[in-house]
């Protein structure tokens, strides 16, 4: 049996397609994932956005990002289906499980290095809440000290 991997699927739906059509497309992908014993981990509808360049007379499209756990066969089937659906302008599938594993490993290394250095300086391994940057409520740098300033026109 094939190994389960994690993929990120991004597809752009034609601006002519209704919200109902986008929902039906999502349902089709869900059914394929279930048939191949995969899991649909997360779905984000980014909404209508401008395209970087015109694709088939379309200047904008509805972007949808889905995170899917499954096999390569599952992703081949989804790719095959998305190619023949007219409302899908573009789609891209990226395997992300290896990237996530590398990021987790680097995060763990940074934490252990930080703990080792803090211990060597005689501090507790974990930073205390008062040591954290950017958590101060009394910091009012958001307004940049422009209270009462007049705008010159």
N, C-alpha and C positions, 0 to 999 in steps of 0.2 A: 504494500500500500504506500502511496505517496505521502510525503511529509507535509504537515499543515504549516503554511506560511502566512504572513500578514501582508496585505497589499493595500495600496491607496488607489482608488479609481476616481478620476476626474472626467466628467463629461459636460459638454456644452450643448444645450438644447436650443434649437432655432427660436428666434424672437416671435415667430408666428404661432408657436405652440402655446396652448393655454396652460394654466396651472394644473388643470385636470390631466392634460397630456403628460406633464412632468411627473405627476403622482402615479399615473399608470405605468410610465417607464420605470419608476422606482419599484413598483409592485412586481413588474416583470423580472427585474434584477433580484429582488427578494426571493421569488419563486425559483430562479435558477440556483441561487445560493443554497436554498433548502434542499433542492433535488440532489445537489452534489455534497450534501452534509457539511456545508460551510456555515459560518456565522457572519452576520452583518453587524459589525461592532459599533459603527457610528455613521450617521448620515447628516450632512450639513448642506442646506440649500443656500447658496450665497446670493441667490437672486439674480436679477438682470444687471449685467455689466457690459461695458463697452469692450469690444474686442481690440487686440493690439493691431490687427489688420483685417481687412474685409475678407470674409470667407463666403463664397457663393452669394454675393450681393447682400450679405448680412453684416451689419456693423456692430451689433450687440447680440448677446445670448444669455440664457439662464445657466449659471454655473452650479453644478452639484458635485460634492465631494463625498465619497463613501469609503469607509475603512472596512475591509473584508478579510476574514481569516478563512483559508481554504487551501486547496491544492492547485497545482498548475493547470490541471484539466478544467477546473471550475473557471479559472481566469481565461482560458482559451475559449470556452463556451460563451462567456460574457463578451469577450472581444469579438467573437464571430457574430453574435446577436447585435451588438452595437453598430457593427459595420453596415448591416442591412436596414437599420431603422433610419428612415429619411429625416426625422426630426432632430437626430443627433448630428451636430455639425462636426465636432471633434471629440475624441476621447483619448485618455492616456492612463495606462496602468503602470504603477511603480511598486516594486517590492520594497517594503519598509522594515521588515523584521530585523534584518541584519543591521540597518542603521540605528534602530532603537536599541539593539543589543550593545553596539559600540558606544552609543551615547550613555547608556546605563553604566557601562564599564568605566568610561571616563569620569562620570559623576562620582562613582564610588572611589576612584583613585584620588580625585580632588578632595573628597571628604576625608580620606585617610591621611593624605598629606597635610591638610589643614589641622587635623586632630594631632598628628605627630608634632607639627611645629608649635601648636598652642601648648602642648604638654611640655615641650622643651623650654618654653618661656615661662613655665610655671602657672599657666592658665588652665582652666577646665577644657577638655577636648571639644565640647560644643559651645558656640558663642551664646551668651545670654541675650535675652530680648532687648536689654538696654544697649547692647553693643551693635545691634543691627543698624545698617545705614538706611535712611529714608523712611523710618517708622516714626519719626518725631512729629507729634501733632502741633507743636508750637512753631514749626517751620512754616512761614507764610511766603515761600519763594514763588508760589504759583501766581501771585498778583504782581510780582516784580516791582513792588513799591510804587505803582503808578496811581495810587488813590488820589483823586482830586485833580489829576493832570488833565489839561485841556488839549484837545486834538486841534492841531493847526491845519487849516485848509488852504 
